[in-house]
Amino acid sequence: MEIRSITLFADATVNPADFQPFLTAVRTAFAYPVQTTRLATPPFPDWWDGVVGSMVQFAQQWQEVGIDYASLGPVQLGHDDAGLDALPALLSATDMLFASVEVADWQIADRHGRLSLSRCRQTARLIRQVSTILENGFGNLYLTAVANCPPGSPFFPVAYHQGGPAHFAIAVQSADLARQAIQSATSLDEARHNLVTAIETAATSLTETAEKLSAQFPIPFSGIDFSLAPFPTDTQSLGGAMEALGLPYVGAAGSLFAAGFITEAIERAQFRRCGFSGLMLPVLEDEVLARRAAEGVLSLQDLLSYCAVCGVGLDTIPLPGEVSEEQLTAVLLDIAMLATRLNKPLTARLMPLPGLQAGDPVSFDFPYFAPSRVMAVAGAGTSGLLQPATQLSVNPVAIHGPDC
C-alpha cells in the first residue's frame, strides 16, 4: 500500500508559503510512501478573476511550496456557462490543474436529486473539445463529470473545498490489500474479515500520524478515502482482487456480486472516512481491468452496472476519438440517474482518443496507465425527448418493507 495523495483543502486567498512547512513534513512522516501532495480549492467560478495568466501564476505559487497538483473544483449546476467555456484554456495552460463539471446534485431541503440534461450535453461537448488539447487525448485525465459529489474527497479530479478553515485528507493506493486479503482466505467470511482487518490496521497507522501532524501545524485532519485505488501491476489490481474471489474474468456473470462484496467490506471497516471510500475501477490504471477491456469481455455497460453497488463511477475509460456528443451525453445521463436515484456520489472520466476507433490498441508513456484497447459506446446516443435542454427532479429509490 502507498499513499496516493495528501490533499490540502484551502481557500484560494490563503498564502501558500504558510503551508510549506506542513507540505514538507507530510512527505516523510508516514509509514507508507507518499506519492504526491495536492491542493483542492473551492469551485473556481466563485473566486477566479477570469484571466488565464493569473491562474497559471496561482498554480506556480503553490508548486513552489510543494504542491504537485491542484484541483480547481467543479463548475456547479448553479454556475453560468463562463466556467465551462474557460476550462479548455485552463487545462491547456499547465499540467498541474484539474477540474470537474457537475451534471447532477442532491437537494437536501427537498430530499430529491436534480439532474441536468443540458449540463450533460454541455459536458459531452467539453469532453470532446478537451480531447483535442493534446494529440494523444490525454487532456481528459484532468477533467471529470461529477454527480452528487460533496466537497472533501481527496481523490482527483473530484476534489474541492467547501470553504472556510483549511484541512487535509488522505487518498490511498491500496488495491493490493484487497487482493492479499482474498487470496489468503478459504471462505467469503474470512476474505471479508481479512480485508476489514487490513483496512483498519492501515487506517489506524495513517490516523495516528495524521493527528500528530494536525497538532503540530495545526491543520485539522478530516479523514481517509479508502477507495482501494489500483496501480497497473497484477499484484495491485482491484480487478485481480475481484477475480480472486472466483470469477473467470471481470465482466463475467458474478462480477457485480464481487464489486458489491468488496465495497460492503470497505463499509464495515471502522476508520475516519471521507470521500468515496468505495470500489475504484479505473480501466487504464488497473492491469487486469485494462486487459479484460482489451479482450472485449469487459464493457462500458458492465462498468455502469457495477456503479449501482459500489463507489466512484466510470474512470479513465478509453473511447473512440470520434465518439459523438450524443453518445457521451447518454453515458453521462446514465451516471447522473444512478447518482440521483441511489443518492450516491459518482463520476465519469471519459477519454476520447483522437484517431483511434473501438478495438484499437491504447498505450501511454505514463506510469499509472496500463496498455489496453479503445472501448465502444453502445448505441448512437440521445435523441427525441432526451435532446431538449432541461433539468429534471428525481426522487430517490424508496425503501419498502417486507409487506410491499
C-alpha positions in Angstrom: 0.0 0.0 0.0 1.0 3.6 -0.7 -0.5 7.0 -0.1 -1.7 8.3 -3.5 -2.1 11.8 -2.1 -2.1 14.1 0.9 -4.7 16.6 -0.2 -4.8 20.1 1.4 -8.2 21.8 1.2 -7.9 25.5 1.4 -9.4 28.8 0.2 -7.7 30.4 -2.9 -7.0 33.5 -0.9 -4.6 31.9 1.7 -0.9 32.5 1.5 0.8 29.3 0.0 4.0 30.0 2.0 2.1 29.5 5.2 1.7 25.8 4.3 5.2 25.0 3.1 6.4 23.5 6.5 3.3 21.2 6.6 3.8 20.1 2.9 7.4 19.3 3.6 6.7 17.4 6.7 4.0 15.1 5.3 6.3 13.8 2.6 8.2 11.7 5.1 6.0 11.5 8.2 4.0 8.4 7.3 5.0 4.7 7.5 3.8 4.4 3.8 5.4 6.2 0.8 3.6 9.4 -0.2 3.4 9.8 -3.9 2.0 13.4 -4.2 0.9 16.4 -2.2 -2.1 18.2 -3.6 -4.4 21.3 -3.2 -8.1 21.5 -3.5 -9.8 24.9 -3.7 -13.5 25.9 -3.6 -15.2 25.8 -7.0 -13.1 28.2 -9.2 -16.0 30.1 -10.8 -16.6 31.6 -7.3 -13.2 33.1 -6.9 -11.2 33.2 -10.2 -10.8 36.6 -12.0 -11.2 35.1 -15.5 -7.6 35.7 -16.6 -5.8 32.5 -17.5 -2.4 34.1 -16.7 -3.5 34.7 -13.1 -4.5 31.0 -12.7 -1.1 29.9 -14.1 0.6 32.2 -11.5 -1.6 30.8 -8.8 -0.6 27.2 -9.7 3.1 28.2 -9.8 3.0 29.8 -6.4 1.6 26.5 -4.9 4.1 24.4 -6.9 6.9 26.4 -5.3 5.8 25.4 -1.8 5.4 21.7 -2.6 2.1 21.1 -4.2 2.3 18.7 -7.2 -1.3 19.1 -8.5 -4.2 21.5 -7.7 -7.9 20.8 -8.2 -10.0 23.9 -9.0 -13.3 22.2 -8.1 -16.4 21.9 -10.1 -18.4 24.1 -12.4 -21.6 23.5 -10.4 -25.2 23.5 -11.7 -25.7 26.9 -10.2 -22.9 28.4 -12.1 -23.3 30.0 -15.5 -21.5 28.8 -18.7 -18.5 31.0 -18.3 -16.7 28.4 -16.2 -17.4 25.7 -18.8 -16.1 27.9 -21.6 -12.9 28.7 -19.7 -11.9 25.1 -18.9 -10.1 24.2 -22.2 -7.8 27.2 -21.8 -7.2 26.5 -18.1 -6.4 22.8 -18.7 -4.1 23.8 -21.6 -2.2 26.3 -19.6 -0.4 24.0 -17.2 -0.2 20.2 -16.5 -0.9 20.6 -12.8 -4.5 21.8 -12.8 -7.6 19.5 -12.5 -11.3 20.4 -12.7 -14.7 18.9 -12.8 -18.2 19.7 -14.1 -21.4 18.9 -12.1 -24.2 17.2 -14.0 -26.4 16.3 -11.1 -26.6 17.1 -7.4 -28.7 16.4 -4.3 -31.2 18.9 -2.8 -31.1 18.3 0.9 -34.0 20.6 1.7 -36.4 18.8 -0.7 -34.7 15.4 -0.4 -34.6 14.8 -4.2 -32.0 14.7 -6.9 -31.5 17.3 -9.6 -30.3 16.1 -12.9 -29.4 18.4 -15.8 -29.8 17.1 -19.3 -28.4 20.4 -20.7 -25.3 20.2 -18.5 -24.8 16.6 -19.5 -24.8 17.7 -23.2 -22.5 20.7 -22.4 -20.1 18.4 -20.6 -20.1 15.9 -23.5 -19.2 18.8 -25.8 -16.5 19.9 -23.4 -15.0 16.4 -23.2 -14.7 16.2 -27.0 -13.0 19.6 -27.0 -10.6 18.8 -24.3 -9.7 15.5 -26.1 -8.0 17.6 -28.8 -5.8 19.7 -26.5 -3.1 17.0 -26.8 -2.6 14.7 -29.8 -3.0 11.6 -27.7 -6.2 12.7 -26.0 -4.5 12.8 -22.6 -6.2 16.1 -21.6 -9.3 14.4 -20.2 -7.1 12.9 -17.5 -7.5 16.3 -15.8 -11.3 16.6 -16.2 -14.3 14.6 -14.9 -18.0 14.9 -14.7 -19.4 14.7 -11.2 -22.8 13.7 -9.9 -23.9 14.2 -6.3 -20.3 14.7 -5.1 -19.9 16.7 -1.9 -16.7 18.5 -1.0 -13.8 16.9 0.9 -12.8 13.9 -1.3 -9.0 13.8 -1.6 -9.0 12.0 -5.0 -8.7 14.0 -8.1 -10.2 15.4 -10.3 -13.3 15.4 -8.0 -11.6 17.1 -5.0 -12.8 20.5 -3.9 -13.1 22.6 -0.7 -16.3 23.8 0.8 -14.6 27.0 2.0 -13.6 28.0 5.5 -10.6 26.8 7.5 -8.0 24.6 5.8 -7.9 20.9 6.5 -6.3 17.8 4.9 -7.3 14.3 3.9 -5.6 11.2 2.7 -6.2 9.2 -0.5 -4.7 5.7 -0.6 -3.4 3.3 -3.3 -4.4 0.1 -1.7 -5.9 -2.5 -4.1 -3.2 -4.8 -3.0 -4.8 -5.1 0.4 -7.9 -6.5 -1.2 -6.1 -9.0 -3.3 -4.0 -10.3 -0.5 -7.0 -10.5 1.8 -8.9 -12.6 -0.7 -6.1 -14.8 -1.9 -5.2 -15.8 1.7 -8.8 -16.7 2.6 -10.6 -20.1 2.4 -14.2 -18.6 2.6 -16.0 -15.4 1.8 -16.4 -14.6 5.6 -12.7 -15.0 6.0 -11.9 -12.8 3.0 -14.2 -10.1 4.3 -12.7 -10.3 7.8 -9.2 -10.2 6.3 -10.0 -7.1 4.2 -11.7 -5.3 7.1 -8.8 -6.0 9.4 -6.2 -4.9 6.8 -8.1 -1.6 6.2 -8.5 -0.9 9.9 -4.8 -1.7 10.6 -3.6 0.6 7.9 -6.1 3.3 8.8 -5.0 3.3 12.4 -1.4 3.9 11.4 -2.3 6.7 9.0 -4.7 8.3 11.5 -2.1 8.3 14.3 0.5 10.1 12.1 -2.1 12.5 10.7 -3.3 13.5 14.1 0.3 14.3 15.2 0.8 16.4 12.1 -2.6 18.1 12.8 -1.5 19.0 16.3 2.0 20.2 15.2 1.0 22.7 12.5 -2.1 22.9 13.3 -4.3 21.9 10.4 -7.3 19.6 11.0 -7.3 16.1 9.7 -10.6 15.3 8.0 -10.2 11.6 7.1 -9.1 8.9 4.7 -10.7 7.9 1.4 -10.0 4.2 1.4 -11.2 3.6 -2.2 -8.6 0.8 -2.8 -7.1 2.6 -5.8 -5.1 0.3 -8.0 -1.7 0.6 -9.7 -1.1 -1.1 -13.2 0.5 -4.3 -12.0 -1.2 -7.6 -11.4 -0.4 -7.6 -7.7 -2.0 -4.2 -7.2 -5.1 -4.7 -9.4 -8.6 -4.4 -7.9 -9.8 -6.3 -11.0 -7.5 -9.1 -9.9 -8.9 -9.0 -6.4 -12.4 -9.4 -7.9 -11.3 -12.4 -9.9 -9.5 -13.9 -6.9 -13.0 -14.4 -5.4 -13.7 -17.0 -8.1 -14.6 -15.1 -11.2 -13.3 -16.4 -14.6 -12.8 -12.8 -15.5 -14.1 -9.3 -14.6 -17.1 -8.8 -16.9 -18.4 -12.3 -16.4 -21.6 -13.1 -14.5 -20.9 -12.7 -10.8 -18.8 -9.6 -11.3 -21.5 -7.3 -9.8 -21.6 -9.6 -6.8 -17.8 -9.2 -6.4 -18.0 -5.4 -6.7 -20.7 -5.3 -4.1 -18.9 -7.7 -1.8 -15.6 -5.7 -1.7 -17.5 -2.4 -1.3 -19.5 -3.8 1.6 -16.3 -4.9 3.3 -14.9 -1.4 3.0 -18.1 0.0 4.6 -17.7 -2.4 7.5 -14.3 -1.1 8.4 -14.1 1.4 11.2 -11.9 4.4 10.4 -12.3 8.2 10.0 -13.6 8.1 6.4 -14.1 10.8 3.8 -14.8 11.0 0.1 -15.9 7.8 -1.7 -14.3 5.1 0.4 -15.7 2.6 -2.2 -14.7 0.5 -5.1 -12.5 2.3 -7.7 -12.4 0.6 -11.1 -10.3 2.9 -13.4 -9.8 0.9 -16.5 -6.5 2.3 -17.7 -5.0 2.4 -14.1 -5.7 -1.3 -13.4 -3.7 -4.0 -15.2 -6.4 -6.6 -15.1 -9.3 -4.3 -16.0 -7.2 -2.9 -18.9 -6.5 -6.5 -20.1 -10.2 -7.5 -19.9 -11.3 -4.4 -21.7 -8.7 -5.2 -24.4 -10.0 -8.8 -24.7 -13.5 -7.4 -25.2 -15.0 -9.2 -22.2 -15.4 -6.0 -20.0 -17.7 -3.4 -21.5 -18.7 0.1 -20.6 -22.2 -1.2 -19.7 -20.7 -3.7 -17.3 -18.9 -0.9 -15.5 -22.0 1.1 -15.4 -23.9 -1.7 -13.7 -21.2 -2.0 -11.0 -21.7 1.6 -10.2 -25.1 0.6 -8.6 -23.4 -1.4 -5.8 -20.0 0.4 -5.4 -18.5 3.8 -5.3 -16.7 6.2 -7.6 -18.2 5.5 -11.1 -16.5 5.4 -14.5 -12.8 6.3 -14.6 -10.1 6.6 -17.2 -12.3 5.0 -19.9 -10.6 4.9 -23.3 -13.1 5.8 -26.0 -13.0 6.3 -29.8 -11.8 9.7 -30.9 -14.9 10.2 -33.0 -17.4 9.3 -30.2 -20.3 11.6 -30.7 -21.6 14.3 -28.4 -24.9 12.3 -28.3 -23.1 9.1 -27.2 -21.2 10.9 -24.5 -24.4 12.6 -23.3 -26.1 9.3 -23.0 -23.3 7.9 -20.8 -23.4 11.0 -18.6 -27.2 10.7 -18.2 -26.7 7.1 -17.0 -24.2 8.2 -14.4 -26.4 11.2 -13.3 -29.5 9.0 -12.9 -27.7 6.4 -10.9 -26.3 9.1 -8.6 -29.6 10.8 -8.1 -31.8 7.7 -7.8 -29.4 6.0 -5.4 -28.3 9.2 -3.7 -24.7 8.4 -4.0 -21.6 10.2 -5.4 -20.5 9.1 -8.9 -18.1 10.5 -11.5 -17.3 9.9 -15.2 -13.8 10.5 -16.5 -14.1 9.7 -20.2 -11.2 9.8 -22.6 -11.9 10.0 -26.3 -8.6 9.3 -28.1 -8.1 11.2 -31.4 -7.6 9.0 -34.4 -8.5 5.8 -32.6 -11.5 3.5 -33.1 -13.2 0.9 -30.9 -10.8 -2.1 -30.6 -7.6 -0.1 -31.4 -4.7 -0.7 -29.0 -4.1 2.0 -26.4 -0.7 2.7 -24.8 0.5 5.8 -22.9 4.0 6.7 -21.7 2.6 7.2 -18.2 3.5 5.0 -15.2 -0.1 5.0 -13.9 -1.6 3.6 -17.1 -1.6 0.0 -18.4 -2.0 -0.8 -22.2 -5.5 -1.7 -23.3 -7.9 -1.1 -26.2 -10.4 1.5 -27.1 -13.9 0.7 -25.6 -17.1 1.1 -27.5 -20.2 3.1 -26.5 -23.3 1.1 -27.2 -25.9 2.9 -29.4 -26.0 6.1 -31.3 -26.7 8.3 -28.3 -29.5 10.5 -27.2 -32.4 11.7 -29.4 -36.1 12.5 -29.1 -37.2 13.6 -25.6 -33.6 13.3 -24.3 -32.5 16.1 -26.7 -34.0 19.3 -25.3 -32.0 21.3 -22.7 -33.9 20.7 -19.5 -33.4 20.0 -15.8 -35.2 17.1 -14.1 -36.1 16.5 -10.5 -35.5 12.9 -9.5 -36.8 11.2 -6.3 -34.5 8.6 -4.6 -35.3 4.9 -4.6 -37.9 4.2 -2.0 -37.0 1.7 0.7 -40.1 -0.6 1.2 -40.8 -3.0 4.0 -41.4 -6.8 3.6 -45.2 -6.3 3.1 -45.0 -4.3 0.0 
